[in-house]
Amino acid sequence: MSAPIVRAATAADAPVLLDLVDALADYEKLARPDPSARERLVRDAFGPAARVDVLVAEAGGSAAGYALVFETYSSFLARPTLYLEDLFVLPARRGEGHGQRLFRAVAHEAVRRGCARVEWAVLRWNRLAIDFYDRIGGTPMEEWQHYRLDGERLAAVAARAD
């Protein structure tokens, strides 16, 4: 069996990424991405104007998990932040160290890019993820409340733009 690794995903990994995103949706009891979303995800991860970067954890020739990241920017620090949108390990592959390897690779990438920090959000019910992030030294940001504007509300606000 080959040693566990984390590597940058390539366009050849698109089916693997989509399977892992489906598994994450199932785990979080969310609807899987529809065909249009799947097409956009592949384009945004592997197209000529990629918007996100994907890391894949694998061992024994099969994928165990993935991390999806992108940069945001802090005007106060005048440095980028690497935002961790997804870090997911298949339930059957947990306990093999893939989550640790993925997060260390994300941290390494943040340092390589000159980022001031890594940020992410965790669902309040996801005790396994919260415990994982506590163990690696993550700090909950109690003073910040996450907000979202989407769908019809987003369209309505955009329609009022000058």
HELIX and SHEET records of a PDB file:
HELIX    1   1 ALA A   11  ASP A   13  5                                   3    
HELIX    2   2 ALA A   14  TYR A   27  1                                  14    
HELIX    3   3 PRO A   35  PHE A   46  1                                  12    
HELIX    4   4 PRO A   91  ARG A   93  5                                   3    
HELIX    5   5 HIS A   98  ARG A  113  1                                  16    
HELIX    6   6 ARG A  127  ARG A  135  1                                   9    
HELIX    7   7 GLY A  151  ALA A  159  1                                   9    
SHEET    1   A 5 ILE A   5  ALA A   8  0                                        
SHEET    2   A 5 ASP A  53  ALA A  59 -1                                        
SHEET    3   A 5 SER A  62  SER A  74 -1                                        
SHEET    4   A 5 ARG A  79  VAL A  89 -1                                        
SHEET    5   A 5 ARG A 117  TRP A 120  1                                        
END                                                                             
